[in-house]
């Protein structure tokens, strides 16, 4: 899935991959990432239509159950993997023996093809195995141009991006970029910026997502945020929603006010909901960044200009961020005074 091919001068130039835009654009139940369910085989022309993505929303509970089972299998099966010993915790008395086992297992891992290496290590990272994140970081550069996007990779990156561990989420981003064939450089960014202006809706929203991935890895984050924030004014609500997802992935502090504004002002409930989810749990924000949204979210809980559903999303976001359950029907004026102080002071 390389985005670049060598020109006669040896420099990488963007490929015209109009027929190979990623087809996975379906949100998972709680994250809004690119899920594995697609009606198009990876690598085939085109991408899932907006209507088919909307139709897939009815399958979210089943997907959530399946993901839970999958993660349980990840954890339960770690000790059965022949190369998993390098991540095991060693006791002081067995350090030398485990060090030798580690070397053997890393050698086994080296014998695997890059695709299997990436899938194995990402599976271990999702299962919180020691050393897996570090191994991904050290190897991902060598995987560039050697990974294939498939259903297994889609499932694993989705699980990683839903992890409670930020380092695992970052590993998911690294692997996803490598599987897309996107190097972390200006050439890749220029390709994505061009694709973000595509008249093909599926390519456009894929680019929004990929731009967020790139920004999170430090590729001209300010420029990416500026471009994505401009698309928050698109007439199409689906485009605005995926611009929100990209901003959440970027994870910069400057995107918090943008998402708060979207949650308050966007006319589409689906877009407001995704902004609320991004502030609460999704995306790549630190706990400190999420806490910075608390005062405004408290104001939203009894803002008379907002509907009841948006009030509820504000309460849910506050509960997710602060781990406190505020009363769903506060007395007029109470949230903006007493509750605000109590929520923040208890952190």
Secondary structure, DSSP 4 states (H G I P E B T S, - for coil): --SEEE-TTS-EEE---GGG--------TTT----S--SS-TTSSS---HHHHHHHGGGHHHHHHHHHHHHHHHHHHGGGSTTGGGGSPPPGGGHHHHHHHHHHHHHHHHHS-HHHHHHHHHHHHHTT-TTHHHHHHHHHHHHTTT----HHHHHHHHHHHT-S-HHHHHHHHHHHHHHHT--SSHHHHHHHHHHTT-SSHHHHHHHHHHHHHHHHTTSSHHHHHHHHHHGGG-S-HHHHHHHHHHHHHH--THHHHHHHHHHHH-S-HHHHHHHHHHHHTSTT--HHHHHTTHHHHHHHHT-TTS-HHHHHHHHHHHHHHHS----TTPPTTTIIIIIHHHHHHT-
